[in-house]
Amino acid sequence: MQIIRDLPALRKAVAGLKKECGKLAFVPTMGALHAGHMALIAEAGRKADHVVASIFVNPTQFALNEDFSTYPRREAEDMHMLEKGGCALLWAPDVETMYPPGHSTTINVTGVSDGLDGAARPGHFTGVATIVYTLLNQVQPDIALFGEKDFQQLAVIRRMVRDMDLPVEIDGVPTQRDADGIALSSRNIYLSKEQRIAARALPRALGEAAKAIQEGGDIREHTERATDTLRRAGFDPIDYVAVCDAETLESLTSLTRPARILAAARIGQTRLIDNLPVIPSV
């Protein structure tokens, strides 16, 4: 696996891979890799001839009170996992490379980014869209893969790529979960043993609500019930539990088209997010 840290070397390496012909897949990450990331790498390997990954903890998607300085970083272990997973190239730039002096351009994707995490974390998706646009421009992949756990992020990136007419396919990969149902996340390491047990309430509450709504239950009733379940489990604050259109993320009051139920809540000092599909009965 090639490890690249400067742009001229990246462009030369990517050109070399493309000269070999075949499809190039890209998996952008912030490191602290786990089985969820490796599922993206594996899917990328199935869809393309060469897999490129990146590790960059993007400062512009963190608010002042968030965990940028303490976000888990373990580059050596990540490199070993990527090489073992068949990654051909790792792009691992520093902040100065991605945001050189005088950098002043941002990408703001309105509409799909406005609610949910967009409301709870102002500016977050501007940081996400800007860095993903930059990474796609640098790597020039044929396909880029993102996990469905960050479903609003995936929706924002799809809209950005569509609106900016970028020549890349965006592929969402289903959320990977531990045996207890909790979605894999780099932030799960922050959970104490007791918090980890309590956190099982999140996928369970969403699953019960999704099932009830699909069977004709009232959306408001069951999102409120899920919120109460999370509160009793020890989540506080609860940023949202909502059912939204699966493409636009418009809030729904009735299940008339494919949807997702999404939630974000904090247990202790750890903010967890999760979502599940909600499909109308045929």
C-alpha positions in Angstrom: 0.0 0.0 0.0 1.3 3.4 -1.0 1.1 6.1 1.8 0.9 9.6 0.3 1.1 12.9 2.2 1.5 15.6 -0.4 -0.6 16.5 -3.4 2.0 16.2 -6.2 2.7 12.6 -5.0 -1.0 11.9 -4.8 -1.7 13.0 -8.3 1.3 11.0 -9.6 0.1 7.9 -7.8 -3.5 8.2 -8.9 -2.4 8.7 -12.5 -0.3 5.5 -12.1 -3.3 3.5 -10.9 -5.5 4.9 -13.7 -2.9 4.1 -16.3 -3.2 0.4 -15.3 -6.8 0.8 -16.4 -9.9 -0.3 -14.4 -12.2 1.4 -11.9 -11.0 3.5 -8.9 -13.0 3.4 -5.7 -12.5 5.9 -2.8 -13.3 5.6 0.9 -12.8 8.8 2.8 -12.4 8.4 6.6 -11.3 10.2 9.7 -9.4 7.3 11.0 -9.9 5.3 14.2 -11.0 2.5 11.8 -13.3 -0.3 12.8 -15.3 -3.1 11.1 -17.7 -0.6 9.7 -14.9 1.2 7.8 -13.5 -2.1 6.6 -16.9 -3.1 5.3 -16.7 0.0 3.1 -13.2 -1.0 2.0 -14.4 -4.6 1.2 -17.4 -3.2 -0.8 -15.0 -0.8 -2.7 -12.8 -3.8 -3.6 -15.9 -5.6 -5.0 -16.9 -2.6 -7.1 -13.5 -1.4 -8.4 -10.0 -2.6 -9.5 -8.2 -0.2 -7.1 -9.2 1.1 -3.7 -8.0 4.4 -2.3 -8.7 5.5 1.3 -8.0 8.7 3.1 -7.5 9.5 6.7 -8.1 13.2 7.7 -9.7 14.5 10.9 -11.4 17.5 9.4 -11.4 20.4 11.8 -14.1 22.4 10.0 -16.9 19.9 10.7 -16.3 20.2 14.5 -17.9 23.0 16.6 -15.9 24.7 19.3 -17.5 22.5 22.0 -17.0 19.2 20.2 -14.3 16.6 20.3 -11.8 17.6 17.6 -8.8 17.6 19.9 -9.7 14.3 21.6 -11.1 12.5 18.5 -9.3 9.1 18.5 -6.2 9.0 16.3 -4.3 5.7 15.7 -2.7 6.0 12.4 -0.3 3.0 12.6 -3.2 0.6 13.4 -5.3 2.1 10.7 -2.6 1.7 8.1 -2.2 -2.0 9.0 -6.0 -2.6 8.7 -6.2 -0.8 5.3 -3.2 -2.7 3.9 -4.7 -6.0 5.2 -8.0 -5.0 3.6 -6.5 -4.6 0.1 -6.2 -0.9 -0.1 -3.8 0.2 -2.8 -3.2 3.8 -1.7 -3.7 5.8 1.5 -4.1 9.6 1.2 -3.1 11.0 4.7 -2.6 14.8 4.3 -2.2 17.3 7.2 -4.4 20.3 7.9 -2.1 22.8 6.0 -2.3 20.7 2.8 -6.1 20.6 2.9 -6.6 24.2 4.1 -3.6 26.2 2.9 -3.1 29.8 4.1 -5.8 32.0 2.7 -8.3 29.2 2.1 -11.7 30.9 2.1 -14.0 28.7 -0.1 -16.8 26.6 1.4 -19.6 24.4 0.0 -23.0 24.9 1.5 -25.7 22.4 0.5 -29.0 23.8 1.6 -32.3 22.0 2.1 -31.2 18.5 2.8 -28.7 19.8 5.4 -31.0 22.1 7.3 -32.7 19.9 9.9 -31.6 17.0 12.1 -27.8 17.3 12.6 -27.8 20.4 10.5 -29.9 22.1 13.2 -28.2 20.5 16.1 -24.6 21.1 14.8 -24.6 24.5 12.9 -21.9 24.6 10.3 -21.2 20.9 10.5 -22.4 20.0 7.0 -20.6 22.9 5.4 -17.4 21.5 6.8 -18.4 18.0 5.5 -19.4 19.1 2.0 -16.3 21.3 1.6 -13.8 18.5 2.6 -15.6 15.8 0.6 -15.7 18.0 -2.5 -11.9 18.7 -2.0 -11.1 15.0 -1.5 -13.1 14.0 -4.6 -11.4 16.6 -6.6 -8.0 15.4 -5.4 -8.5 11.7 -5.8 -10.7 11.7 -8.9 -12.4 8.4 -8.2 -15.0 6.6 -10.3 -17.0 5.7 -7.2 -16.9 6.8 -3.6 -18.4 4.8 -0.7 -20.0 6.1 2.5 -21.8 4.4 5.4 -25.5 4.7 5.9 -25.0 5.2 9.6 -24.3 8.9 8.8 -27.4 9.0 6.6 -27.9 12.8 6.5 -24.2 13.1 5.5 -24.8 10.6 2.7 -27.8 12.6 1.5 -25.8 15.9 1.6 -23.0 14.4 -0.4 -25.3 12.9 -3.0 -27.0 16.2 -3.4 -23.7 18.1 -3.7 -22.4 15.6 -6.3 -25.6 15.9 -8.3 -25.8 19.7 -8.1 -22.1 20.2 -8.9 -22.2 17.6 -11.7 -19.2 15.7 -10.4 -18.3 12.6 -12.4 -18.4 10.2 -9.5 -20.9 7.6 -8.3 -21.8 7.8 -4.7 -22.6 4.5 -3.1 -24.2 4.0 0.4 -23.2 0.9 2.4 -25.6 -0.4 5.1 -24.8 0.3 8.7 -22.6 -2.2 10.4 -23.5 -3.2 14.0 -22.1 -5.1 16.9 -23.8 -8.1 18.3 -25.8 -6.0 20.7 -27.3 -4.0 17.9 -25.3 -0.7 18.5 -24.1 0.9 15.2 -20.3 0.7 14.9 -18.7 4.1 15.5 -15.3 5.4 16.4 -16.9 7.3 19.3 -18.2 4.1 20.9 -14.8 3.8 22.7 -15.9 6.8 24.9 -18.7 4.7 26.4 -18.3 3.2 29.9 -19.5 -0.4 30.4 -22.7 0.9 32.0 -23.3 3.4 29.2 -22.7 0.8 26.6 -25.4 -1.4 28.1 -27.8 1.6 28.2 -27.0 2.6 24.6 -28.7 -0.6 23.4 -31.9 1.3 23.8 -31.2 3.4 20.8 -31.4 0.8 18.0 -34.1 -1.1 19.9 -36.3 2.0 20.2 -35.8 2.9 16.5 -36.5 -0.7 15.5 -39.8 -0.8 17.5 -40.9 2.6 16.1 -40.0 1.6 12.5 -42.0 -1.6 12.7 -45.0 0.1 14.3 -45.0 2.9 11.7 -44.7 0.4 8.8 -47.7 -1.4 10.1 -49.8 1.8 10.0 -49.0 3.3 13.3 -49.0 7.1 13.8 -45.6 8.7 13.2 -45.8 11.3 15.9 -47.0 8.8 18.5 -44.2 6.3 17.9 -41.4 8.9 17.6 -42.6 10.3 20.9 -42.6 6.8 22.4 -39.1 6.2 21.1 -37.9 9.5 22.6 -39.4 8.5 26.0 -37.6 5.1 25.8 -34.3 6.9 25.2 -34.9 9.3 28.0 -35.7 6.5 30.5 -32.5 4.7 29.3 -30.4 7.7 30.3 -30.0 9.6 27.1 -29.9 13.4 27.7 -30.2 15.6 25.7 -32.0 14.0 22.9 -31.5 16.1 19.8 -34.1 14.5 17.6 -36.1 11.4 16.8 -37.7 12.0 13.4 -39.1 10.2 10.4 -38.0 11.8 7.1 -38.2 11.3 3.4 -35.3 8.9 2.5 -34.0 11.2 -0.3 -34.8 14.8 0.7 -35.0 14.3 4.5 -38.2 16.3 4.5 -40.0 15.6 7.8 -43.0 13.3 7.3 -46.3 13.1 9.2 -47.5 10.0 7.2 -45.8 7.2 5.5 -46.5 7.8 1.9 -43.0 7.1 0.4 -39.7 5.4 1.5 -38.4 7.0 4.7 -35.8 6.8 7.4 -36.3 7.1 11.2 -33.3 9.0 12.5 -32.1 9.8 16.0 -29.3 11.6 17.7 -28.8 11.7 21.5 -26.1 11.9 24.1 -25.4 9.4 26.8 -22.8 10.7 29.3 -20.4 12.7 27.1 -20.9 10.6 24.0 -23.3 11.7 21.2 -24.6 8.7 19.3 -26.6 8.7 16.0 -28.5 5.9 14.3 -31.2 5.4 11.7 -33.3 2.6 10.1 -35.3 2.4 6.9 -39.1 2.7 7.1 -40.8 1.3 4.0 -44.5 1.8 3.2 -46.6 -1.3 2.9 -47.3 -2.2 -0.7 
